[in-house]
Amino acid sequence: MGRDAMKTKLLAALLGLALAGLPGADAQQKIIQRIYTEVDVTDDGGLEGKVDAPLTHALAMSREFVDKEGTYSYERCFRGKLSEGDKAFKFEHLPIGKYDLVLINQNQSVLYEGLNLGDDISKLTPVSKKNLEKIIGKQDAFFNRAFMMRAGIQTIEKDGDKTQRISAIVERLRDKVFLTQGGDVVKATRNGKEAMAFVRRFEVLELNQASDDWQVSDTRHIYRETESSEGALSHFRNFYVATLGNIRVVHSVKSLGLVPLPKP
């Protein structure tokens, strides 16, 4: 079984547990354990920094080279700790390597990222772009909405042949009613108000060119949360912040100082 198939099967199993009546906190903890990479305490690298707005998630994605052509994939995703009113973040026990950060403010529906996805995809033909959006939209039937937040393209040369690879950060949303095994509508609370629950997921999707079409080669989930539909936006706002990308970590905790973020 391929890695993508195994990930999909595991996600379905976890979702089945949640719908079968597993307490919400337990289900979410299992999802967290599946998505985020466990640190090795023998690694002595790290990252820390501050921002001027509260966060709910701070993620460090490891840029790992996968072949001699210099392409890379985000195999590992570490979740940092927040402090100082959730305006400071820290990652401990990171292995040596380069990292791109993703900072999320769930309450304001905003995502800041420094992902190195590649060059602008604006030069894609209309047919190619339409096929890209189509393949992204049909990757997971549980989510009824999908949105490509940002994407980049790389030219890959292998054995004298050139092809293209796209990396995209994708948001998926389930804004339809879903039920527990007992037939009750799954609900969540926002600002003290209970309402029907949405499920939202962010992922980095990698696709290889196949003529004017695209084939998914890998996907890396980085966030999956159940949230109240009360006051929820259809899509998070996305901001690319260059200073959050291409950060080298060695044998100490690197301080980024205050990282200015665009105002939502």
C-alpha positions as a Markdown table, in Angstrom:
| # | Residue | x | y | z |
|---|---|---|---|---|
| 1 | Met | 0.0 | 0.0 | 0.0 |
| 2 | Gly | 1.4 | 3.4 | -1.0 |
| 3 | Arg | 2.0 | 6.2 | 1.6 |
| 4 | Asp | -1.0 | 8.3 | 0.3 |
| 5 | Ala | -3.3 | 5.3 | 0.6 |
| 6 | Met | -2.1 | 4.5 | 4.1 |
| 7 | Lys | -2.6 | 8.2 | 5.2 |
| 8 | Thr | -6.1 | 8.2 | 3.7 |
| 9 | Lys | -7.0 | 4.9 | 5.4 |
| 10 | Leu | -5.7 | 6.1 | 8.8 |
| 11 | Leu | -7.7 | 9.3 | 8.5 |
| 12 | Ala | -10.8 | 7.4 | 7.7 |
| 13 | Ala | -10.2 | 5.1 | 10.7 |
| 14 | Leu | -9.8 | 8.1 | 13.0 |
| 15 | Leu | -12.9 | 9.8 | 11.6 |
| 16 | Gly | -14.8 | 6.6 | 12.2 |
| 17 | Leu | -13.7 | 6.6 | 15.8 |
| 18 | Ala | -14.9 | 10.2 | 16.3 |
| 19 | Leu | -18.3 | 9.5 | 14.7 |
| 20 | Ala | -18.6 | 6.4 | 16.8 |
| 21 | Gly | -18.9 | 8.4 | 19.9 |
| 22 | Leu | -15.2 | 8.8 | 21.0 |
| 23 | Pro | -15.0 | 11.9 | 23.2 |
| 24 | Gly | -14.1 | 15.0 | 21.1 |
| 25 | Ala | -10.9 | 15.7 | 23.1 |
| 26 | Asp | -9.7 | 12.1 | 22.7 |
| 27 | Ala | -10.4 | 12.2 | 18.9 |
| 28 | Gln | -8.6 | 15.5 | 18.5 |
| 29 | Gln | -5.6 | 14.2 | 20.4 |
| 30 | Lys | -5.3 | 11.2 | 18.1 |
| 31 | Ile | -5.4 | 13.5 | 15.1 |
| 32 | Ile | -2.7 | 15.7 | 16.7 |
| 33 | Gln | -0.5 | 12.6 | 17.2 |
| 34 | Arg | -1.0 | 11.6 | 13.6 |
| 35 | Ile | -0.3 | 15.0 | 12.0 |
| 36 | Tyr | 2.6 | 16.3 | 14.1 |
| 37 | Thr | 6.1 | 14.8 | 14.3 |
| 38 | Glu | 7.3 | 13.7 | 17.7 |
| 39 | Val | 10.6 | 15.3 | 18.7 |
| 40 | Asp | 13.7 | 13.4 | 19.6 |
| 41 | Val | 15.0 | 14.8 | 22.9 |
| 42 | Thr | 18.6 | 14.1 | 21.7 |
| 43 | Asp | 18.2 | 16.8 | 19.0 |
| 44 | Asp | 19.4 | 20.2 | 20.5 |
| 45 | Gly | 18.3 | 22.6 | 17.8 |
| 46 | Gly | 15.4 | 24.9 | 18.1 |
| 47 | Leu | 13.6 | 28.1 | 17.0 |
| 48 | Glu | 11.8 | 30.9 | 18.9 |
| 49 | Gly | 10.3 | 34.2 | 18.0 |
| 50 | Lys | 7.6 | 36.7 | 18.8 |
| 51 | Val | 4.7 | 38.3 | 16.9 |
| 52 | Asp | 2.4 | 41.2 | 17.5 |
| 53 | Ala | -0.9 | 39.2 | 17.5 |
| 54 | Pro | -2.0 | 36.1 | 19.4 |
| 55 | Leu | -1.6 | 32.7 | 17.7 |
| 56 | Thr | -3.4 | 29.4 | 18.1 |
| 57 | His | -0.8 | 27.2 | 16.2 |
| 58 | Ala | 2.9 | 27.5 | 15.4 |
| 59 | Leu | 4.2 | 24.9 | 13.0 |
| 60 | Ala | 7.8 | 24.3 | 11.7 |
| 61 | Met | 8.0 | 22.3 | 8.5 |
| 62 | Ser | 11.2 | 20.5 | 7.7 |
| 63 | Arg | 12.4 | 21.0 | 4.1 |
| 64 | Glu | 14.0 | 17.6 | 3.3 |
| 65 | Phe | 15.6 | 16.8 | -0.1 |
| 66 | Val | 14.3 | 13.7 | -1.7 |
| 67 | Asp | 16.4 | 13.2 | -4.8 |
| 68 | Lys | 19.6 | 14.3 | -6.5 |
| 69 | Glu | 17.8 | 16.8 | -8.7 |
| 70 | Gly | 17.4 | 19.0 | -5.6 |
| 71 | Thr | 13.7 | 18.6 | -5.1 |
| 72 | Tyr | 12.4 | 18.5 | -1.6 |
| 73 | Ser | 9.3 | 17.5 | 0.4 |
| 74 | Tyr | 7.8 | 18.5 | 3.7 |
| 75 | Glu | 8.0 | 15.1 | 5.4 |
| 76 | Arg | 8.1 | 16.4 | 9.0 |
| 77 | Cys | 5.9 | 19.0 | 10.7 |
| 78 | Phe | 6.6 | 20.0 | 14.3 |
| 79 | Arg | 4.2 | 21.9 | 16.5 |
| 80 | Gly | 5.6 | 24.6 | 18.8 |
| 81 | Lys | 4.6 | 25.9 | 22.2 |
| 82 | Leu | 3.0 | 29.3 | 22.7 |
| 83 | Ser | 3.5 | 31.7 | 25.6 |
| 84 | Glu | 3.3 | 35.4 | 26.6 |
| 85 | Gly | -0.4 | 35.7 | 25.7 |
| 86 | Asp | 0.2 | 33.4 | 22.7 |
| 87 | Lys | 2.4 | 36.0 | 21.0 |
| 88 | Ala | 5.6 | 34.0 | 21.5 |
| 89 | Phe | 6.4 | 30.7 | 20.0 |
| 90 | Lys | 9.2 | 28.1 | 20.6 |
| 91 | Phe | 10.3 | 24.9 | 19.0 |
| 92 | Glu | 12.6 | 22.6 | 21.0 |
| 93 | His | 14.6 | 19.5 | 20.0 |
| 94 | Leu | 14.5 | 20.2 | 16.3 |
| 95 | Pro | 16.9 | 18.2 | 14.1 |
| 96 | Ile | 19.5 | 20.0 | 12.0 |
| 97 | Gly | 18.0 | 21.3 | 8.8 |
| 98 | Lys | 16.0 | 24.1 | 7.0 |
| 99 | Tyr | 12.5 | 25.0 | 8.1 |
| 100 | Asp | 9.6 | 27.0 | 6.8 |
| 101 | Leu | 7.1 | 28.2 | 9.4 |
| 102 | Val | 3.3 | 28.3 | 9.4 |
| 103 | Leu | 1.6 | 30.5 | 12.0 |
| 104 | Ile | -2.2 | 30.3 | 12.5 |
| 105 | Asn | -4.7 | 32.5 | 14.3 |
| 106 | Gln | -7.8 | 30.3 | 14.3 |
| 107 | Asn | -9.9 | 32.9 | 16.0 |
| 108 | Gln | -9.3 | 35.5 | 13.3 |
| 109 | Ser | -9.3 | 32.9 | 10.5 |
| 110 | Val | -5.8 | 33.9 | 9.2 |
| 111 | Leu | -2.7 | 31.8 | 8.2 |
| 112 | Tyr | 0.8 | 33.2 | 7.8 |
| 113 | Glu | 3.4 | 31.1 | 6.0 |
| 114 | Gly | 6.9 | 31.1 | 4.6 |
| 115 | Leu | 6.6 | 27.9 | 2.5 |
| 116 | Asn | 9.0 | 27.6 | -0.4 |
| 117 | Leu | 6.6 | 26.3 | -3.0 |
| 118 | Gly | 8.4 | 27.4 | -6.2 |
| 119 | Asp | 7.8 | 29.9 | -8.9 |
| 120 | Asp | 4.5 | 31.7 | -9.7 |
| 121 | Ile | 2.0 | 29.5 | -11.5 |
| 122 | Ser | 0.5 | 32.4 | -13.4 |
| 123 | Lys | 2.0 | 31.2 | -16.7 |
| 124 | Leu | 0.1 | 27.9 | -16.7 |
| 125 | Thr | -2.3 | 27.5 | -19.6 |
| 126 | Pro | -6.0 | 27.9 | -18.7 |
| 127 | Val | -6.6 | 24.2 | -19.4 |
| 128 | Ser | -3.7 | 23.2 | -17.1 |
| 129 | Lys | -4.8 | 25.5 | -14.3 |
| 130 | Lys | -8.4 | 24.3 | -14.6 |
| 131 | Asn | -7.2 | 20.6 | -14.4 |
| 132 | Leu | -5.1 | 21.5 | -11.4 |
| 133 | Glu | -8.1 | 23.0 | -9.5 |
| 134 | Lys | -10.2 | 20.0 | -10.5 |
| 135 | Ile | -7.8 | 17.4 | -9.2 |
| 136 | Ile | -7.3 | 19.3 | -5.9 |
| 137 | Gly | -11.0 | 19.6 | -5.4 |
| 138 | Lys | -11.7 | 15.9 | -5.7 |
| 139 | Gln | -9.0 | 14.5 | -3.4 |
| 140 | Asp | -11.1 | 13.9 | -0.3 |
| 141 | Ala | -14.8 | 13.3 | -0.5 |
| 142 | Phe | -15.4 | 14.0 | 3.2 |
| 143 | Phe | -14.7 | 17.7 | 2.5 |
| 144 | Asn | -17.2 | 19.3 | 0.3 |
| 145 | Arg | -15.2 | 22.5 | -0.4 |
| 146 | Ala | -11.5 | 23.0 | -1.3 |
| 147 | Phe | -9.5 | 26.1 | -1.9 |
| 148 | Met | -6.0 | 26.5 | -3.3 |
| 149 | Met | -4.5 | 29.2 | -1.1 |
| 150 | Arg | -1.1 | 29.5 | -2.8 |
| 151 | Ala | 0.9 | 27.4 | -5.2 |
| 152 | Gly | 4.3 | 27.3 | -6.8 |
| 153 | Ile | 5.9 | 25.4 | -9.7 |
| 154 | Gln | 9.4 | 23.8 | -10.1 |
| 155 | Thr | 11.0 | 22.4 | -13.2 |
| 156 | Ile | 12.5 | 19.0 | -12.6 |
| 157 | Glu | 15.1 | 17.6 | -14.9 |
| 158 | Lys | 15.8 | 13.9 | -14.8 |
| 159 | Asp | 17.7 | 11.7 | -17.3 |
| 160 | Gly | 17.6 | 14.6 | -19.8 |
| 161 | Asp | 13.8 | 15.0 | -19.6 |
| 162 | Lys | 12.1 | 18.1 | -18.1 |
| 163 | Thr | 8.8 | 18.0 | -16.3 |
| 164 | Gln | 7.0 | 20.2 | -13.8 |
| 165 | Arg | 6.0 | 19.8 | -10.2 |
| 166 | Ile | 3.5 | 21.9 | -8.3 |
| 167 | Ser | 3.4 | 22.3 | -4.5 |
| 168 | Ala | 0.2 | 23.9 | -3.2 |
| 169 | Ile | -1.1 | 24.8 | 0.2 |
| 170 | Val | -4.7 | 23.7 | 0.2 |
| 171 | Glu | -7.6 | 24.4 | 2.6 |
| 172 | Arg | -10.5 | 21.9 | 2.8 |
| 173 | Leu | -13.8 | 22.5 | 4.6 |
| 174 | Arg | -16.6 | 20.3 | 5.6 |
| 175 | Asp | -19.6 | 22.7 | 6.2 |
| 176 | Lys | -22.3 | 20.1 | 5.9 |
| 177 | Val | -24.0 | 18.4 | 8.9 |
| 178 | Phe | -22.4 | 15.3 | 10.1 |
| 179 | Leu | -23.7 | 13.0 | 12.8 |
| 180 | Thr | -22.5 | 10.9 | 15.7 |
| 181 | Gln | -23.2 | 7.2 | 15.7 |
| 182 | Gly | -26.2 | 8.0 | 17.9 |
| 183 | Gly | -27.6 | 10.3 | 15.2 |
| 184 | Asp | -26.9 | 13.6 | 16.9 |
| 185 | Val | -25.6 | 16.6 | 15.0 |
| 186 | Val | -21.9 | 17.2 | 15.8 |
| 187 | Lys | -21.6 | 20.6 | 17.4 |
| 188 | Ala | -18.8 | 23.0 | 18.6 |
| 189 | Thr | -18.7 | 26.2 | 20.6 |
| 190 | Arg | -17.3 | 29.6 | 19.6 |
| 191 | Asn | -17.4 | 32.6 | 21.9 |
| 192 | Gly | -19.8 | 30.8 | 24.2 |
| 193 | Lys | -22.3 | 30.0 | 21.4 |
| 194 | Glu | -22.9 | 26.4 | 20.4 |
| 195 | Ala | -23.6 | 25.6 | 16.7 |
| 196 | Met | -23.2 | 23.0 | 14.1 |
| 197 | Ala | -19.6 | 21.9 | 13.7 |
| 198 | Phe | -17.4 | 22.5 | 10.6 |
| 199 | Val | -14.2 | 20.5 | 10.0 |
| 200 | Arg | -11.3 | 22.4 | 8.4 |
| 201 | Arg | -8.0 | 21.0 | 7.2 |
| 202 | Phe | -4.8 | 22.5 | 5.7 |
| 203 | Glu | -2.3 | 20.5 | 3.8 |
| 204 | Val | 0.6 | 20.8 | 1.4 |
| 205 | Leu | -0.2 | 18.9 | -1.8 |
| 206 | Glu | 2.5 | 17.9 | -4.3 |
| 207 | Leu | 1.5 | 17.2 | -7.9 |
| 208 | Asn | 3.5 | 16.0 | -10.9 |
| 209 | Gln | 2.8 | 17.1 | -14.5 |
| 210 | Ala | 1.1 | 14.7 | -16.9 |
| 211 | Ser | 0.7 | 16.6 | -20.1 |
| 212 | Asp | -1.9 | 19.3 | -19.3 |
| 213 | Asp | -3.1 | 17.3 | -16.4 |
| 214 | Trp | -1.7 | 16.7 | -12.9 |
| 215 | Gln | -1.2 | 13.6 | -10.7 |
| 216 | Val | -1.0 | 13.9 | -6.9 |
| 217 | Ser | 2.4 | 12.5 | -5.7 |
| 218 | Asp | 2.1 | 13.3 | -2.0 |
| 219 | Thr | 0.2 | 15.2 | 0.6 |
| 220 | Arg | 1.2 | 16.5 | 4.0 |
| 221 | His | -1.6 | 17.4 | 6.5 |
| 222 | Ile | -0.6 | 20.2 | 8.8 |
| 223 | Tyr | -3.9 | 21.2 | 10.6 |
| 224 | Arg | -7.2 | 19.6 | 11.2 |
| 225 | Glu | -9.7 | 21.1 | 13.6 |
| 226 | Thr | -13.4 | 20.9 | 14.4 |
| 227 | Glu | -14.8 | 24.4 | 14.8 |
| 228 | Ser | -18.2 | 26.0 | 15.4 |
| 229 | Ser | -20.1 | 27.3 | 12.3 |
| 230 | Glu | -21.0 | 30.3 | 14.4 |
| 231 | Gly | -19.1 | 33.2 | 12.9 |
| 232 | Ala | -16.9 | 30.9 | 10.7 |
| 233 | Leu | -15.5 | 32.1 | 7.4 |
| 234 | Ser | -15.6 | 30.0 | 4.3 |
| 235 | His | -11.9 | 30.4 | 3.9 |
| 236 | Phe | -8.9 | 31.6 | 6.0 |
| 237 | Arg | -7.0 | 34.6 | 4.7 |
| 238 | Asn | -3.5 | 33.6 | 3.7 |
| 239 | Phe | -0.4 | 35.8 | 3.9 |
| 240 | Tyr | 3.0 | 34.8 | 2.6 |
| 241 | Val | 5.8 | 36.2 | 4.9 |
| 242 | Ala | 9.3 | 35.7 | 3.5 |
| 243 | Thr | 11.0 | 35.9 | 6.9 |
| 244 | Leu | 9.1 | 32.8 | 8.0 |
| 245 | Gly | 10.9 | 30.7 | 5.3 |
| 246 | Asn | 14.3 | 29.1 | 4.7 |
| 247 | Ile | 15.4 | 29.2 | 8.3 |
| 248 | Arg | 18.5 | 27.2 | 9.1 |
| 249 | Val | 18.6 | 25.3 | 12.5 |
| 250 | Val | 21.8 | 23.7 | 13.9 |
| 251 | His | 22.8 | 22.9 | 17.5 |
| 252 | Ser | 21.1 | 25.7 | 19.4 |
| 253 | Val | 17.9 | 27.5 | 19.7 |
| 254 | Lys | 17.8 | 30.2 | 17.0 |
| 255 | Ser | 16.0 | 33.4 | 17.9 |
| 256 | Leu | 14.0 | 35.2 | 15.2 |
| 257 | Gly | 13.2 | 38.2 | 17.4 |
| 258 | Leu | 10.0 | 40.0 | 16.6 |
| 259 | Val | 8.5 | 38.9 | 13.3 |
| 260 | Pro | 6.2 | 41.6 | 11.8 |
| 261 | Leu | 3.0 | 40.1 | 10.4 |
| 262 | Pro | 0.6 | 41.7 | 7.9 |
| 263 | Lys | -2.6 | 43.0 | 9.5 |
| 264 | Pro | -5.5 | 40.8 | 8.6 |
